[in-house]
Amino acid sequence: MERTQKAEIIAQLKAKADKAQIAVVTDFKGLKVEELTQLRSKLRQAGVDYQVVKNTLARIAMDGGPHEVLKDKLKENCGVAFGYDDPVVAAKALADFVKGSKKFALRFGSLQGKFMSDAGILELSKLPGRPELLGRMLGTMNAVPTGFVSLLANVPRGLLNVLTALKDQKSEAGA
């Protein structure tokens, strides 16, 4: 590989790493080309880039970036998945593929610059995604005004019940 090609690959990797919220290093030894293609397709649907990288080029690309904690741990053949929007979605997609493949494994990762073990990535994959968390938050925020309106509606309703009972009592006494 020529020096200009290496520089181009490093620049592409650095751009992806700098933009990504999560970077996960995987072991793909023994995977067939079809399986790797399926993985890439599944990850692409989730908005995740997956790239098989040379360790020396990846180390240079990660140097000084948000995922610098990974650079010294890159050894042997590895692939790196970069998740941009929701780190949970990337972790879920990778964890799902790990469950279905005996040869594919998570090694470690970096979530916004913090090192994560493979177990940490699997735990992250169990969390609800961003849309679900936003829905829960909106439901909680909506519960407060709904409860307040219900409470305010009970005051006149109680008064109306008392007045109705007085009216019924007077109409029975007058009859």
Contact map, one row per residue, 1 for C-alpha under 8 A:
1110110000000000000000000000000000000000000000000000000000000000000000000000000000000000000000000000000000000000000000000000000000000000000000000000000000000000000000000000000
1111110000000000000000000000000000000000000000000000000000000000000000000000000000000000000000000000000000000000000000000000000000000000000000000000000000000000000000000000000
1111111000000000000000000000000000000000000000000000000000000000000000000000000000000000000000000000000000000000000000000000000000000000000000000000000000000000000000000000000
0111111100000000000000000000000000000000000000000000000000000000000000000000000000000000000000000000000000000000000000000000000000000000000000000000000000000000000000000000000
1111111110000000000000000000000000000000000000000000000000000000000000000000000000000000000000000000000000000000000000000000000000000000000000000000000000000000000000000000000
1111111111000000000000000000000000000000000000000000000010000000000000000000000000000000000000000000000000000000000000000000000000000000000000000000000000000000000000000000000
0011111111100000000000000000000000000000000000000000000000000000000000000000000000000000000000000000000000000000000000000000000000000000000000000000000000000000000000000000000
0001111111110000000000000000000000000000000000000000000000000000000000000000000000000000000000000000000000000000000000000000000000000000000000000000000000000000000000000000000
0000111111111000000000000000000000000000000000000000000010000000000000000000000000000000000000000000000000000000000000000000000000000000000000000000000000000000000000000000000
0000011111111100000000000000000000000000000000000000000011011000000000000000000000000000000000000000000000000000000000000000000000000000000000000000000000000000000000000000000
0000001111111110000000000000000000000000000000000000000000001000000000000000000000000000000000000000000000000000000000000000000000000000000000000000000000000000000000000000000
0000000111111111000000000000000000000000000000000000000000000000000000000000000000000000000000000000000000000000000000000000000000000000000000000000000000000000000000000000000
0000000011111111100000000000000000000000000000000000000001001100000000000000000000000000000000000000000000000000000000000000000000000000000000000000000000000000000000000000000
0000000001111111110000000000000000000000000000000000000000001100100000000000000000000000000000000000000000000000000000000000000000000000000000000000000000000000000000000000000
0000000000111111111000000000000000000000000000000000000000000000000000000000000000000000000000000000000000000000000000000000000000000000000000000000000000000000000000000000000
0000000000011111111100000000000000000000000000000000000000000000000000000000000001000000000000000000000000000000000000000000000000000000000000000000000000000000000000000000000
0000000000001111111100100000000000000000000000000000000000001100111000000000000001000000000000000000000000000000000000000000000000000000000000000000000000000000000000000000000
0000000000000111111100000000000000000000000000000000000000000000111000000000000000000000000000000000000000000000000000000000000000000000000000000000000000000000000000000000000
0000000000000011111110000000000000000000000000000000000000000000000000000000000000010000000000000000000000000000000000000000000000000000000000000000000000000000000000000000000
0000000000000001111111100000000000000000000000000000000000000000000000000000000001111000000000000000000000000001000000000000000000000000000000000000000000000000000000000000000
0000000000000000001111100000000000000000000000000000000000000000000000000000000001111110000000000000000000000011000000000000000000000000000000000000000000000000000000000000000
0000000000000000000111110000000000000000000000000000000000000000000000000000000011110010010000000000000000001111000000000000000000000000000000000000000000000000000000000000000
0000000000000000100111111000000000000000000000000000000000000000001000000000000111100000000000000000000000001110000000000000000000000000000000000000000000000000000000000000000
0000000000000000000001111100000000000000000000000000000000000000000000000000000111000000000000000000000001111100000000000000000000000000000000000000000000000000000000000000000
0000000000000000000000111110000000000000000000000000000000000000000000000000011110000000000000000000000001111000000000000000000000000000000000000000000000000000000000000000000
0000000000000000000000011111000000000000000000000000000000000000000000000000011110000000000000000000000111110000000000000000000000000000000000000000000000000000000000000000000
0000000000000000000000001111100000000000000000000000000000000000000000000000111000000000000000000000001111100000000000000000000000000000000000000000000000000000000000000000000
0000000000000000000000000111111000000000000000000000000000000000000000000000111000000000000000000000001110000000000000000000000000000000000000000000000000000000000000000000000
0000000000000000000000000011111000000000000000000000000000000000000000000000100000000000000000000000001100000000000000000000000000000000000000000000000000000000000000000000000
0000000000000000000000000001111100000000000000000000000000000000000000000000000000000000000000000000001100000000000000000000000000000000000000000000000000000000000000000000000
0000000000000000000000000001111110110000000000000000000000000000000000000000000000000000000000000000001100000000000000000000000000000000000000000000000000000000000000000000000
0000000000000000000000000000011111110000000000000000000000000000000000000000000000000000000000000000000000000000000000000000000000000000000000000000000000000000000000000000000
0000000000000000000000000000001111111000000000000000000000000000000000000000000000000000000000000000000000000000000000000000000000000000000000000000000000000000000000000000000
0000000000000000000000000000000111111100000000000000000000000000000000000000000000000000000000000000000000000000000000000000000000000000000000000000000000000000000000000000000
0000000000000000000000000000001111111110000000000000000000000000000000000000000000000000000000000000000000000000000000000000000000000000000000000000000000000000000000000000000
0000000000000000000000000000001111111111000000000000000000000000000000000000000000000000000000000000000000000000000000000000000000000000000000000000000000000000000000000000000
0000000000000000000000000000000011111111100000000000000000000000000000000000000000000000000000000000000000000000000000000000000000000000000000000000000000000000000000000000000
0000000000000000000000000000000001111111110000000000000000000000000000000000000000000000000000000000000000000000000000000000000000000000000000000000000000000000000000000000000
0000000000000000000000000000000000111111111000000000000000000000000000000000000000000000000000001000000000000000000000000000000000000000000000000000000000000000000000000000000
0000000000000000000000000000000000011111111100001100000000000000000000000000000000000000000000000000000000000000000000000000000000000000000000000000000000000000000000000000000
0000000000000000000000000000000000001111111110000000000000000000000000000000000000000000000000000000000000000000000000000000000000000000000000000000000000000000000000000000000
0000000000000000000000000000000000000111111111000000000000000000000000000000000000000000000010000000000000000000000000000000000000000000000000000000000000000000000000000000000
0000000000000000000000000000000000000011111111111100000000000000000000000000000000000000010011000000000000000000000000000000000000000000000000000000000000000000000000000000000
0000000000000000000000000000000000000001111111111100000000000000000000000000000000000000000000000000000000000000000000000000000000000000000000000000000000000000000000000000000
0000000000000000000000000000000000000000111111110000000000000000000000000000000000000000000000000000000000000000000000000000000000000000000000000000000000000000000000000000000
0000000000000000000000000000000000000000011111110000000000000000000000000000000000000000110010000000000000000000000000000000000000000000000000000000000000000000000000000000000
0000000000000000000000000000000000000000001111111000000000000000000000000000000000111000010000000000000000000000000000000000000000000000000000000000000000000000000000000000000
0000000000000000000000000000000000000000001111111100000000000000000000000000000011110000010000000000000000000000000000000000000000000000000000000000000000000000000000000000000
0000000000000000000000000000000000000001001100111110000000000000000000000000000011100000000000000000000000000000000000000000000000000000000000000000000000000000000000000000000
0000000000000000000000000000000000000001001100011111000000000000000000000000001111000000000000000000000000000000000000000000000000000000000000000000000000000000000000000000000
0000000000000000000000000000000000000000000000001111100000000000000000000000001110000000000000000000000000000000000000000000000000000000000000000000000000000000000000000000000
0000000000000000000000000000000000000000000000000111110000000000000000000000011100000000000000000000000000000000000000000000000000000000000000000000000000000000000000000000000
0000000000000000000000000000000000000000000000000011111011000000000000000000111100000000000000000000000000000000000000000000000000000000000000000000000000000000000000000000000
0000000000000000000000000000000000000000000000000001111111000000000000000000110000000000000000000000000000000000000000000000000000000000000000000000000000000000000000000000000
0000000000000000000000000000000000000000000000000000111111100000000000000111110000000000000000000000000000000000000000000000000000000000000000000000000000000000000000000000000
0000000000000000000000000000000000000000000000000000011111110000000000000000000000000000000000000000000000000000000000000000000000000000000000000000000000000000000000000000000
0000010011000000000000000000000000000000000000000000111111111000000000000000000000000000000000000000000000000000000000000000000000000000000000000000000000000000000000000000000
0000000001001000000000000000000000000000000000000000111111111100000000100100000000000000000000000000000000000000000000000000000000000000000000000000000000000000000000000000000
0000000000000000000000000000000000000000000000000000001111111110000001110100000000000000000000000000000000000000000000000000000000000000000000000000000000000000000000000000000
0000000001000000000000000000000000000000000000000000000111111110000000100000000000000000000000000000000000000000000000000000000000000000000000000000000000000000000000000000000
0000000001101100100000000000000000000000000000000000000011111110100000000000000000000000000000000000000000000000000000000000000000000000000000000000000000000000000000000000000
0000000000001100100000000000000000000000000000000000000001111111111101100000000000000000000000000000000000000000000000000000000000000000000000000000000000000000000000000000000
0000000000000000000000000000000000000000000000000000000000111111101100100000000000000000000000000000000000000000000000000000000000000000000000000000000000000000000000000000000
0000000000000000000000000000000000000000000000000000000000000111110100000000000000000000000000000000000000000000000000000000000000000000000000000000000000000000000000000000000
0000000000000100110000000000000000000000000000000000000000001111111100000000000000000000000000000000000000000000000000000000000000000000000000000000000000000000000000000000000
0000000000000000110000000000000000000000000000000000000000000101111100000000000000000000000000000000000000000001100000000000000000000000000000000000000000000000000000000000000
0000000000000000110000100000000000000000000000000000000000000110111111100000000000000000000000000000000000000111110000000000000000000000000000000000000000000000000000000000000
0000000000000000000000000000000000000000000000000000000000000111111111100000000000000000000000000000000000000000100000000000000000000000000000000000000000000000000000000000000
0000000000000000000000000000000000000000000000000000000000000000001111111000000000000000000000000000000000000100111000000000000000000000000000000000000000000000000000000000000
0000000000000000000000000000000000000000000000000000000000100100001111111100000000000000000000000000000000001100001000000000000000000000000000000000000000000000000000000000000
0000000000000000000000000000000000000000000000000000000001110110001111111100000000000000000000000000000000000000000000000000000000000000000000000000000000000000000000000000000
0000000000000000000000000000000000000000000000000000000000100000000011111100000000000000000000000000000000000000000000000000000000000000000000000000000000000000000000000000000
0000000000000000000000000000000000000000000000000000000000000000000011111110000000000000000000000000000000000000000000000000000000000000000000000000000000000000000000000000000
0000000000000000000000000000000000000000000000000000001001100000000001111111010000000000000000000000000000000000000000000000000000000000000000000000000000000000000000000000000
0000000000000000000000000000000000000000000000000000001000000000000000001111110000000000000000000000000000000000000000000000000000000000000000000000000000000000000000000000000
0000000000000000000000000000000000000000000000000000001000000000000000000111110000000000000000000000000000000000000000000000000000000000000000000000000000000000000000000000000
0000000000000000000000000011100000000000000000000000111000000000000000000011111000000000000000000000000000000000000000000000000000000000000000000000000000000000000000000000000
0000000000000000000000001111000000000000000000000001111000000000000000000111111100000000000000000000000000000000000000000000000000000000000000000000000000000000000000000000000
0000000000000000000000001111000000000000000000000111100000000000000000000000111110000000000000000000000000000000000000000000000000000000000000000000000000000000000000000000000
0000000000000000000000111100000000000000000000000111100000000000000000000000011111000000000000000000000000000000000000000000000000000000000000000000000000000000000000000000000
0000000000000000000001111100000000000000000000011110000000000000000000000000001111100000010000000000000000000000000000000000000000000000000000000000000000000000000000000000000
0000000000000001100111110000000000000000000000011100000000000000000000000000000111110000010000000000000000000000000000000000000000000000000000000000000000000000000000000000000
0000000000000000000111100000000000000000000000111000000000000000000000000000000011111110110000000000000000000000000000000000000000000000000000000000000000000000000000000000000
0000000000000000001111000000000000000000000000110000000000000000000000000000000001111110000000000000000000000000000000000000000000000000000000000000000000000000000000000000000
0000000000000000000110000000000000000000000000100000000000000000000000000000000000111110000000000000000000000000000000000000000000000000000000000000000000000000000000000000000
0000000000000000000010000000000000000000000000000000000000000000000000000000000000111111110000000000000000000000000000000000000011000000000000000000000000000000000000000000000
0000000000000000000011000000000000000000000000000000000000000000000000000000000000111111111000000000000000000010000000000000000000000000000000000000000000000000000000000000000
0000000000000000000000000000000000000000000000000000000000000000000000000000000000000111111100000000000000000000000000000001101111000000000000000000000000000000000000000000000
0000000000000000000000000000000000000000000001000000000000000000000000000000000000100111111110000000000000000000000000000000100010000000000000000000000000000000000000000000000
0000000000000000000001000000000000000000001001110000000000000000000000000000000011100111111111000000000000000000000000000000100000000000000000000000000000000000000000000000000
0000000000000000000000000000000000000000000000000000000000000000000000000000000000000011111111100000000000000000000000001101100000000000000000000000000000000000000000000000000
0000000000000000000000000000000000000000000000000000000000000000000000000000000000000001111111110000000000000000000000000101110000000000000000000000000000000000000000000000000
0000000000000000000000000000000000000000011001000000000000000000000000000000000000000000111111111000000000000000000000000000000000000000000000000000000000000000000000000000000
0000000000000000000000000000000000000000001000000000000000000000000000000000000000000000011111111100000001000000000000000000000000000000000000000000000000000000000000000000000
0000000000000000000000000000000000000000000000000000000000000000000000000000000000000000001111111110000000000000000000001100100000000000000000000000000000000000000000000000000
0000000000000000000000000000000000000000000000000000000000000000000000000000000000000000000111111111000000000000000000000000000000000000000000000000000000000000000000000000000
0000000000000000000000000000000000000010000000000000000000000000000000000000000000000000000011111111100100000000000000000000000000000000000000000000000000000000000000000000000
0000000000000000000000000000000000000000000000000000000000000000000000000000000000000000000001111111110111000000000000000000000000000000000000000000000000000000000000000000000
0000000000000000000000000000000000000000000000000000000000000000000000000000000000000000000000111111110000000000000000000000000000000000000000000000000000000000000000000000000
0000000000000000000000000000000000000000000000000000000000000000000000000000000000000000000000011111110000000000000000000000000000000000000000000000000000000000000000000000000
0000000000000000000000000000000000000000000000000000000000000000000000000000000000000000000000001111111100000000000000000000000000000000000000000000000000000000000000000000000
0000000000000000000000000000000000000000000000000000000000000000000000000000000000000000000000000111111110000000000000000000000000000000000000000000000000000000000000000000000
0000000000000000000000000011111000000000000000000000000000000000000000000000000000000000000000000000111110000000000000000000000000000000000000000000000000000000000000000000000
0000000000000000000000000111111000000000000000000000000000000000000000000000000000000000000000001100111111000000000000000000000000000000000000000000000000000000000000000000000
0000000000000000000000000111000000000000000000000000000000000000000000000000000000000000000000000100011111100000000000000000000000000000000000000000000000000000000000000000000
0000000000000000000000011110000000000000000000000000000000000000000000000000000000000000000001000100000111110000000001000000000000000000000000000000000000000000000000000000000
0000000000000000000000011110000000000000000000000000000000000000000000000000000000000000000000000000000011111000000011000000000000000000000000000000000000000000000000000000000
0000000000000000000000011100000000000000000000000000000000000000000000000000000000000000000000000000000001111100001111001000000000000000000000000000000000000000000000000000000
0000000000000000000001111000000000000000000000000000000000000000000001000000000000000000000000000000000000111110001111001000000000000000000000000000000000000000000000000000000
0000000000000000000001110000000000000000000000000000000000000000001011000000000000000000000000000000000000011111111100000000000000000000000000000000000000000000000000000000000
0000000000000000000011100000000000000000000000000000000000000000001000000000000000000010000000000000000000001111111100000000000000000000000000000000000000000000000000000000000
0000000000000000000111000000000000000000000000000000000000000000011000000000000000000000000000000000000000000111110000000000000000000000000000000000000000000000000000000000000
0000000000000000000000000000000000000000000000000000000000000000011110000000000000000000000000000000000000000111111000000000000000000000000000000000000000000000000000000000000
0000000000000000000000000000000000000000000000000000000000000000001010000000000000000000000000000000000000000111111100000000000000000000000000000000000000000000000000000000000
0000000000000000000000000000000000000000000000000000000000000000000011000000000000000000000000000000000000011110111110000000000000000000000000000000000000000000000000000000000
0000000000000000000000000000000000000000000000000000000000000000000000000000000000000000000000000000000000011110011111111000000000000000000000000000000000000000000000000000000
0000000000000000000000000000000000000000000000000000000000000000000000000000000000000000000000000000000000111000001111111000000000000000000000000000000000000000000000000000000
0000000000000000000000000000000000000000000000000000000000000000000000000000000000000000000000000000000001111000000111111100000000000000000000000000000000000000000000000000000
0000000000000000000000000000000000000000000000000000000000000000000000000000000000000000000000000000000000000000000111111110000000000000000000000000000000000000000000000000000
0000000000000000000000000000000000000000000000000000000000000000000000000000000000000000000000000000000000000000000111111111000000000000000000000000000000000000000000000000000
0000000000000000000000000000000000000000000000000000000000000000000000000000000000000000001000100000000000011000000111111111100000000000000000000000000000000000000000000000000
0000000000000000000000000000000000000000000000000000000000000000000000000000000000000000001100100000000000000000000001111111110000000000000000000000000000000000000000000000000
0000000000000000000000000000000000000000000000000000000000000000000000000000000000000000000000000000000000000000000000111111111000000000000000000000000000000000000000000000000
0000000000000000000000000000000000000000000000000000000000000000000000000000000000000001001100000000000000000000000000011111111000000000000000000000000000000000000000000000000
0000000000000000000000000000000000000000000000000000000000000000000000000000000000000001111100100000000000000000000000001111111100000000000000000000000000000000000000000000000
0000000000000000000000000000000000000000000000000000000000000000000000000000000000000000000100000000000000000000000000000111111100000000000000000000000000000000000000000000000
0000000000000000000000000000000000000000000000000000000000000000000000000000000000000001000000000000000000000000000000000011111110000000000000000000000000000000000000000000000
0000000000000000000000000000000000000000000000000000000000000000000000000000000000000001000000000000000000000000000000000000111111011000000000000000000000000000000000000000000
0000000000000000000000000000000000000000000000000000000000000000000000000000000000000101100000000000000000000000000000000000001111111000000000000000000000000000000000000000000
0000000000000000000000000000000000000000000000000000000000000000000000000000000000000101000000000000000000000000000000000000000111111100000000000000000000000000000000000000000
0000000000000000000000000000000000000000000000000000000000000000000000000000000000000000000000000000000000000000000000000000000011111110000000000000000000000000000000000000000
0000000000000000000000000000000000000000000000000000000000000000000000000000000000000000000000000000000000000000000000000000000111111111000000000000000000000000000000000000000
0000000000000000000000000000000000000000000000000000000000000000000000000000000000000000000000000000000000000000000000000000000111111111100000000000000000000000000000000000000
0000000000000000000000000000000000000000000000000000000000000000000000000000000000000000000000000000000000000000000000000000000001111111110000000000000000000000000000000000000
0000000000000000000000000000000000000000000000000000000000000000000000000000000000000000000000000000000000000000000000000000000000111111111000000000000000000000000000000000000
0000000000000000000000000000000000000000000000000000000000000000000000000000000000000000000000000000000000000000000000000000000000011111111100000000000000000000000000000000000
0000000000000000000000000000000000000000000000000000000000000000000000000000000000000000000000000000000000000000000000000000000000001111111110000000000000000000000000000000000
0000000000000000000000000000000000000000000000000000000000000000000000000000000000000000000000000000000000000000000000000000000000000111111111000000000000000000000000000000000
0000000000000000000000000000000000000000000000000000000000000000000000000000000000000000000000000000000000000000000000000000000000000011111111100000000000000000000000000000000
0000000000000000000000000000000000000000000000000000000000000000000000000000000000000000000000000000000000000000000000000000000000000001111111110000000000000000000000000000000
0000000000000000000000000000000000000000000000000000000000000000000000000000000000000000000000000000000000000000000000000000000000000000111111111000000000000000000000000000000
0000000000000000000000000000000000000000000000000000000000000000000000000000000000000000000000000000000000000000000000000000000000000000011111111100000000000000000000000000000
0000000000000000000000000000000000000000000000000000000000000000000000000000000000000000000000000000000000000000000000000000000000000000001111111110000000000000000000000000000
0000000000000000000000000000000000000000000000000000000000000000000000000000000000000000000000000000000000000000000000000000000000000000000111111111000000000000000000000000000
0000000000000000000000000000000000000000000000000000000000000000000000000000000000000000000000000000000000000000000000000000000000000000000011111111100000000000000000000000000
0000000000000000000000000000000000000000000000000000000000000000000000000000000000000000000000000000000000000000000000000000000000000000000001111111110000000000000000000000000
0000000000000000000000000000000000000000000000000000000000000000000000000000000000000000000000000000000000000000000000000000000000000000000000111111111000000000000000000000000
0000000000000000000000000000000000000000000000000000000000000000000000000000000000000000000000000000000000000000000000000000000000000000000000011111111100000000000000000000000
0000000000000000000000000000000000000000000000000000000000000000000000000000000000000000000000000000000000000000000000000000000000000000000000001111111110000000000000000000000
0000000000000000000000000000000000000000000000000000000000000000000000000000000000000000000000000000000000000000000000000000000000000000000000000111111111000000000000000000000
0000000000000000000000000000000000000000000000000000000000000000000000000000000000000000000000000000000000000000000000000000000000000000000000000011111111100000000000000000000
0000000000000000000000000000000000000000000000000000000000000000000000000000000000000000000000000000000000000000000000000000000000000000000000000001111111110000000000000000000
0000000000000000000000000000000000000000000000000000000000000000000000000000000000000000000000000000000000000000000000000000000000000000000000000000111111111000000000000000000
0000000000000000000000000000000000000000000000000000000000000000000000000000000000000000000000000000000000000000000000000000000000000000000000000000011111111100000000000000000
0000000000000000000000000000000000000000000000000000000000000000000000000000000000000000000000000000000000000000000000000000000000000000000000000000001111111110000000000000000
0000000000000000000000000000000000000000000000000000000000000000000000000000000000000000000000000000000000000000000000000000000000000000000000000000000111111111000000000000000
0000000000000000000000000000000000000000000000000000000000000000000000000000000000000000000000000000000000000000000000000000000000000000000000000000000011111111100000000000000
0000000000000000000000000000000000000000000000000000000000000000000000000000000000000000000000000000000000000000000000000000000000000000000000000000000001111111110000000000000
0000000000000000000000000000000000000000000000000000000000000000000000000000000000000000000000000000000000000000000000000000000000000000000000000000000000111111111000000000000
0000000000000000000000000000000000000000000000000000000000000000000000000000000000000000000000000000000000000000000000000000000000000000000000000000000000011111111100000000000
0000000000000000000000000000000000000000000000000000000000000000000000000000000000000000000000000000000000000000000000000000000000000000000000000000000000001111111110000000000
0000000000000000000000000000000000000000000000000000000000000000000000000000000000000000000000000000000000000000000000000000000000000000000000000000000000000111111111000000000
0000000000000000000000000000000000000000000000000000000000000000000000000000000000000000000000000000000000000000000000000000000000000000000000000000000000000011111111100000000
0000000000000000000000000000000000000000000000000000000000000000000000000000000000000000000000000000000000000000000000000000000000000000000000000000000000000001111111110000000
0000000000000000000000000000000000000000000000000000000000000000000000000000000000000000000000000000000000000000000000000000000000000000000000000000000000000000111111111000000
0000000000000000000000000000000000000000000000000000000000000000000000000000000000000000000000000000000000000000000000000000000000000000000000000000000000000000011111111100000
0000000000000000000000000000000000000000000000000000000000000000000000000000000000000000000000000000000000000000000000000000000000000000000000000000000000000000001111111110000
0000000000000000000000000000000000000000000000000000000000000000000000000000000000000000000000000000000000000000000000000000000000000000000000000000000000000000000111111111000
0000000000000000000000000000000000000000000000000000000000000000000000000000000000000000000000000000000000000000000000000000000000000000000000000000000000000000000011111111100
0000000000000000000000000000000000000000000000000000000000000000000000000000000000000000000000000000000000000000000000000000000000000000000000000000000000000000000001111111110
0000000000000000000000000000000000000000000000000000000000000000000000000000000000000000000000000000000000000000000000000000000000000000000000000000000000000000000000111111111
0000000000000000000000000000000000000000000000000000000000000000000000000000000000000000000000000000000000000000000000000000000000000000000000000000000000000000000000011111111
0000000000000000000000000000000000000000000000000000000000000000000000000000000000000000000000000000000000000000000000000000000000000000000000000000000000000000000000001111111
0000000000000000000000000000000000000000000000000000000000000000000000000000000000000000000000000000000000000000000000000000000000000000000000000000000000000000000000000111111
0000000000000000000000000000000000000000000000000000000000000000000000000000000000000000000000000000000000000000000000000000000000000000000000000000000000000000000000000011111
